[in-house]
Each structure stands twice: as structure tokens, then as C-alpha cells.
Amino acid sequence: MICYLSEVGNNGFYYPTQHRAILHDGCECIPLPWIGSSTLRAVKIMSDCLTPIDVNDQTIKETLSNKIKYVVVWISI
């Protein structure tokens, strides 16, 4: 499944970015009670469940490394 990575914006809220990753099958997704959009929903997953697709930015690659256990991504509803 394709998902979108998050960035922290105004007031510490998480927003979806245009950076995509592949969410591995069989990984546990914990739904978050956040307001999303009509097409995307925020979930918390283990960082090792992701493989970047079109990410070249070093900061985002570090976010997906094993240094951070959980990350928030946005999946299609």
C-alpha cells in the first residue's frame, strides 16, 4: 500500500506531505483520532514497515531509519 509521510506544521499538528513510501503487508496500523481529509487518514506504524519511494531528502531518510520506533503516515481511506 502507498502511504504519505508526515511533517509537523502549525501548533505541532501533523500534515501529510507529497513524499510517498510503501507500507509493507502485515504491519500493524494504529488509527489515530485526528482530523484528516476526505481521502486520507493518519495511522501510527513501526518505522521499519516503510520503504521510501521518491524520497531523496536526508532528513526524511533518517526519519525512516530504525532510530525512531514509530512514525505517523497517511493512508487512503
C-alpha positions as CSV (number, residue, x, y, z in Angstrom):
1,M,0.0,0.0,0.0
2,I,1.2,3.5,-0.8
3,C,1.2,6.0,2.1
4,Y,2.3,9.6,2.6
5,L,4.9,10.7,5.2
6,S,4.1,13.4,7.7
7,E,5.6,16.8,8.5
8,V,5.0,18.8,11.7
9,G,3.3,22.2,11.0
10,N,1.4,24.9,12.8
11,N,0.9,24.3,16.5
12,G,2.6,20.9,16.3
13,F,0.0,19.4,14.1
14,Y,1.0,16.6,11.7
15,Y,0.2,17.1,8.0
16,P,0.6,14.7,5.0
17,T,3.4,15.5,2.6
18,Q,4.0,14.6,-1.1
19,H,6.7,12.2,0.0
20,R,5.5,8.6,-0.6
21,A,6.5,5.3,0.9
22,I,5.4,1.7,0.6
23,L,3.7,0.3,3.7
24,H,4.6,-3.4,4.0
25,D,1.8,-6.0,4.2
26,G,1.1,-7.4,7.6
27,C,2.3,-4.4,9.5
28,E,0.1,-3.2,12.4
29,C,-1.5,0.2,11.7
30,I,-2.9,2.0,14.8
31,P,-5.6,4.5,13.7
32,L,-5.2,8.0,15.2
33,P,-8.3,10.0,16.2
34,W,-7.1,13.0,14.1
35,I,-9.0,15.0,11.6
36,G,-7.7,14.1,8.1
37,S,-9.3,14.7,4.8
38,S,-12.0,13.0,2.8
39,T,-9.3,10.7,1.2
40,L,-6.5,10.3,3.9
41,R,-6.4,9.0,7.4
42,A,-3.5,9.2,9.9
43,V,-2.1,6.0,11.3
44,K,0.9,5.2,13.6
45,I,3.2,2.4,12.4
46,M,6.6,1.0,13.1
47,S,9.3,2.8,11.0
48,D,10.7,-0.4,9.7
49,C,7.4,-1.2,8.0
50,L,8.2,1.5,5.4
51,T,10.2,1.6,2.2
52,P,10.7,5.1,0.7
53,I,9.7,5.5,-3.0
54,D,10.6,9.0,-4.1
55,V,12.4,10.4,-1.0
56,N,15.8,11.9,-1.5
57,D,15.9,14.2,1.4
58,Q,18.4,13.1,4.1
59,T,16.2,14.2,6.9
60,I,13.3,12.1,5.8
61,K,15.6,9.1,5.3
62,E,16.7,9.5,8.9
63,T,13.0,9.6,10.0
64,L,12.5,6.2,8.4
65,S,15.6,4.7,10.0
66,N,15.5,2.5,13.0
67,K,16.4,5.4,15.3
68,I,12.7,6.3,15.5
69,K,10.4,3.4,16.5
70,Y,7.0,4.8,15.4
71,V,6.1,7.2,12.7
72,V,2.8,8.8,11.6
73,V,1.8,8.2,8.0
74,W,-1.3,9.0,6.0
75,I,-3.2,6.2,4.1
76,S,-6.1,6.3,1.7
77,I,-9.5,5.7,3.2
